[in-house]
Amino acid sequence: MEAAKIIELPKFEDLRGNLSFIEEMNHVPFKIERAYWIYDVPGGEVRGGHAFKEQQELIVALSGSFDVLIDNGIDTQIFSLNRSYHGLYVPAGLWRQMKNFSTNSLAFVLSSTKYDKNDYIYNYSEFLNLKKP
């Protein structure tokens, strides 16, 4: 199983401000089918809490910071996202939760699939059962 990992995105520094970008099949190992963003998250709230059967994602903190907990059914990792030139690649088949959102944080997510409610696994026990050999 592929692991989640931080991908360093291009960063062009300039006195007028910095510029970064993402290209499909270059910085992300998938064709981008959908983009969405999460914002105005009230203090203490958790987003996510699910896994995907097929969908892969790249999560970027465009503003502020938040943590992403990744669980492969055996081990968990926490990735703190707080740089707009770092993206967290999340392969399919991993449980994820997003928490500890700072004030005015903006999470930008690129997805390998269009929205499909049947691709989501919301029940953690079901997720663990799918992970068994």
CORKA-V710738 format. One record per residue. N is the residue number from 0. RES is the residue in one letter. PSI is psi as a letter, one per 20 degrees, with the letter a starting at -180 (* if undefined). OMEGA is omega in degrees with one decimal (none if undefined). D_LAST is the distance of its C-alpha to the last C-alpha in whole Angstrom. Layout:
N_RES_PSI_OMEGA_D_LAST / N_RES_PSI_OMEGA_D_LAST
//
This chain:
0_M_p_179.1_12 / 1_E_q_-178.2_16 / 2_A_q_172.4_18 / 3_A_q_179.9_20 / 4_K_q_175.6_24 / 5_I_p_175.9_27 / 6_I_p_177.2_29 / 7_E_p_-178.5_33 / 8_L_q_177.6_35 / 9_P_q_177.9_39 / 10_K_o_177.2_41 / 11_F_o_-177.9_45 / 12_E_q_-177.3_47 / 13_D_q_177.7_51 / 14_L_h_-179.3_54 / 15_R_i_-178.0_53 / 16_G_r_-177.4_50 / 17_N_q_179.2_46 / 18_L_p_173.4_44 / 19_S_r_179.9_41 / 20_F_r_179.3_39 / 21_I_p_175.9_35 / 22_E_p_178.2_35 / 23_E_q_179.5_32 / 24_M_j_174.9_30 / 25_N_f_178.5_32 / 26_H_h_173.2_31 / 27_V_q_-175.6_28 / 28_P_k_-179.9_26 / 29_F_r_173.2_26 / 30_K_p_-178.2_29 / 31_I_o_179.7_30 / 32_E_i_-175.3_30 / 33_R_q_173.0_31 / 34_A_p_174.2_33 / 35_Y_r_-179.3_33 / 36_W_q_-178.7_34 / 37_I_p_-175.9_34 / 38_Y_r_-178.6_37 / 39_D_l_179.3_40 / 40_V_p_179.3_37 / 41_P_q_179.5_39 / 42_G_p_176.9_38 / 43_G_i_-179.2_35 / 44_E_q_178.8_33 / 45_V_p_176.1_30 / 46_R_r_-179.1_29 / 47_G_c_-176.0_25 / 48_G_l_179.1_23 / 49_H_r_174.9_20 / 50_A_r_176.5_18 / 51_F_q_176.0_18 / 52_K_g_-174.9_16 / 53_E_h_-170.8_18 / 54_Q_p_170.5_21 / 55_Q_q_-178.6_22 / 56_E_q_165.1_24 / 57_L_p_-177.3_27 / 58_I_p_-179.1_29 / 59_V_p_171.9_32 / 60_A_n_179.6_34 / 61_L_h_178.8_38 / 62_S_q_178.9_40 / 63_G_b_-176.9_39 / 64_S_q_174.6_36 / 65_F_r_178.4_33 / 66_D_q_174.6_29 / 67_V_o_176.9_26 / 68_L_p_179.4_23 / 69_I_p_-176.9_20 / 70_D_p_179.1_17 / 71_N_j_-178.7_13 / 72_G_i_178.7_12 / 73_I_g_-178.1_12 / 74_D_q_173.8_16 / 75_T_q_176.0_19 / 76_Q_q_173.9_22 / 77_I_p_176.5_25 / 78_F_p_175.8_27 / 79_S_o_-179.7_31 / 80_L_p_-179.2_32 / 81_N_j_178.4_36 / 82_R_p_-175.2_37 / 83_S_i_176.0_37 / 84_Y_j_172.4_37 / 85_H_p_175.2_33 / 86_G_q_175.8_30 / 87_L_o_175.9_27 / 88_Y_p_179.6_24 / 89_V_o_177.0_21 / 90_P_r_175.4_19 / 91_A_q_173.6_17 / 92_G_j_178.1_14 / 93_L_p_175.4_15 / 94_W_p_179.5_17 / 95_R_q_173.8_21 / 96_Q_q_177.4_24 / 97_M_p_-175.9_27 / 98_K_r_179.7_30 / 99_N_l_178.7_33 / 100_F_p_174.5_35 / 101_S_r_177.9_39 / 102_T_p_178.7_42 / 103_N_k_177.5_42 / 104_S_q_-179.9_39 / 105_L_o_177.7_37 / 106_A_p_178.9_34 / 107_F_p_-175.2_33 / 108_V_p_173.4_30 / 109_L_p_-174.5_30 / 110_S_q_179.3_27 / 111_S_i_-177.5_26 / 112_T_q_168.6_26 / 113_K_r_-179.7_29 / 114_Y_p_176.9_28 / 115_D_o_-176.3_26 / 116_K_h_179.7_25 / 117_N_i_179.3_22 / 118_D_i_-175.8_20 / 119_Y_q_170.1_20 / 120_I_o_-177.4_18 / 121_Y_i_-176.5_20 / 122_N_o_-175.7_18 / 123_Y_h_177.9_17 / 124_S_g_176.6_15 / 125_E_g_177.1_14 / 126_F_g_-179.3_12 / 127_L_h_177.8_10 / 128_N_h_178.1_9 / 129_L_h_-178.8_8 / 130_K_i_-178.7_6 / 131_K_q_-179.7_4 / 132_P_*_none_0
//
